[in-house]
């Protein structure tokens, strides 16, 4: 008997955290004996390991502003109706080739509203089949508050009409879904919490291994975070870790001219390089991680057990990183510095506090087996487990 087929759609518009999390989920599903077709709608991501899954690259699109109002294609041209038609046709062709038993849409309908021109036709086609596939929304723990309240009602209507299940990749004990989706009670029968999705492949290295006792400074793999990286470099000499090697990781989508400008101001003892595929392993070995509060980085830092200082990204409409960081700081798991307070002096003081607090760090009690639980739920919903 052939393996159940999963059609997993992932669209990132600014940062690449959605793709990294999607890859982790894909590896878990592949390892559970599922046949995954991974459909990417964003720009190409280096080192995206999918454990042999089928990979489909749609014509890529990205956002050029923090409010996701302007989308451009791979040539940085604004997308138009012709582009949308081409993209919709490519998605439908991939769906028909896959002929899936289950469709999983990352974030939609709780986000990615700009992509409804292709997702609604996909969902309508699935619903019209004689034996329709199971349809699942795969969503992180915290939603960004929509600019218009009526968008919440629209999300609810889409769930009622098209979706069988909503997988929340978080722990209800830390942040229940209703904290950022007020209508959660109306779809309670469809919601399943998986726990947090963490790339757990990394292992602690030797004392002379890559990244040992370094300070790891990162801002995700996207194109935001320049201020944090520059401020961290300026703060180094003010900290108790001024003698350590500092490794500054620059997002893969940061323009080359900006990358070179950062490298040029680096003092001796500071390594400036692009974001790396072995980032989880670096976390396992570092003395301190300084980062924005993206889902993946925060959870991987907790899994690694390293000292962690989070400066949550708060640009545009973003509130997700700040809320998650505050909730984890309340539990004594990380240290937080608000982006509005970011300066070399404040960052240096927060770095030294984080190092002092590491010896009193509390044990992690939140669930971090989200990838394995996702594979288990999908298998169950397909009647195979």
CORZI-V548851 format. One line per field, one symbol per residue. ss: DSSP state (h for helix, s for strand, l for the rest). psi: psi as a letter, one per 30 degrees, with the letter a starting at -180 (. if undefined). burial: b if it has 24 or more other ideal C-beta (glycine too) atoms within 12 Angstrom, else e. A space follows every 10 residues. Layout:
ss->???
psi->???
burial->???
This chain:
ss->llllssssss llllllhhhh hhhhhhhhhh hlllssssss llllllllll lllsssslll lsslllllll sslllllsll hhhhhhhhhh hhhhhhhhll lsssssllll llhhhhhhhh hhhhhhhlll lllsssssss lllllllllh hhhhhhhhhh hhllsssssl llllllhhhl lllhhhhhhh ssslllllll llllllllll llllssssll lllllhhhhh hhhhhhhhll lllllsssss lllllhhhhh hhhhllllls ssssllllhh hhhhhllsss slllhhhhhh hhhhllssss lllllllllh hhhhhhhhhh llllssllhh hllhhhhhhh hhhhhhhhll lllllllllh hhhhhhhhhh hllll
psi->klkkkkjjkk jkfdlgeeee eeeeeeeeee fggljkjjjk galkklhjkg hglkkkjljl klkflfggek klafggkkka eeeeeeeeee eeeeeeeeil fkkkjjekgf ahffgfffee eeeeeeffle iklkkkkjkl eklkklfkef eeeeeeeeee efkeljjjia jffejkefef jfgeffgeff kkkflkjkjg fklkalfglk gkglkjklha gaglgeeeee eeeffefflf gfflkkjjkk kfgkkeeeee eeeegklkfk kkllklfgee eeefflekkk llhkeeeeee eeefglkkkk jkkglbgkfe eeeeeeeeef ggflkkkkef gjleeeeeee eeeeeefefg klkkflkghe eeeeeeeeee fggf.
burial->eebbbbbbbb bbbbbbbbbb bbbbbbbbbb bbebbbbbbb bbbebeebbb bebbbbbbbb bbbeeeebee bbbeeeeebe eebbeebbeb bbebbeebeb bbbbbbbbbb bbbbbbbbbb ebbebbeeee eebbbbbbbb bbbbebeeee bbeebbebbe ebbbbbbbbb beebbebebb bebbeebeeb bbbbbbbbbb ebeeeeeeeb bebbbbbbbb bbbbbbbbbb bbbbbbeebe beebbbbbbb bbbbeeebbe ebeeebeeeb bbbbbbebbb bbbbbbbbbb bbbbbbbbbb bbbbbbbbbb bbbbbebbbb bbbbbbbbbe eebbbbbbbe ebeeebbbeb bbbbbeebee beebebbbbb bbbbbbbbbe bbebe
